[in-house]
Amino acid sequence: MAKNGEKWLWFFIGAALGAGVGLLYAPQSGEETRRYLRKKAVDVGGTLSETGERVLEKGRDIYKKGAQVASEAADLLERGRKAVGV
């Protein structure tokens, strides 16, 4: 039985081959196809860049919240130690 990673690898290989065959049989000329692919790459690149920035910002927020929770937990631990007399 193939591992999950191998299944994804074969899926992407098949998708790439399918896309290649689709481009070969496209009704547009090579020039038009390249222009279309360039435009889509720029569109996706901009979208990916914006998404990456949002993910980075969200990661920073989560990190700050985690640091705050850790600080509060350390304070509570210290107060508990003082209350017990350790």
C-alpha positions, 0 to 999 in steps of 0.5 A: 500500500502506498504511503500518503506522501507517495499518493500526493506525489503521484497526484501532483505528477499527474496534474503537471502532466495533464496541464502540459498536455492541455497546453499542447492542445490549447486553441491559442497560439504559443504567444497568447498562451505564454501571455496568459500564463504570465498574467496568471502568474502575476495575479497568483503571485500578488495573491500569495504575497498578500496571503503570506503577509496576513499569515505572518501577521496572524503568527505574530499575534498568536506569538504575542498572545502565547507570550502573554499567557506564559507570563501570566502563568509564570506569575500565577505559579510564583504567587502559588509558591509564595502562598504555599511557602515554598 
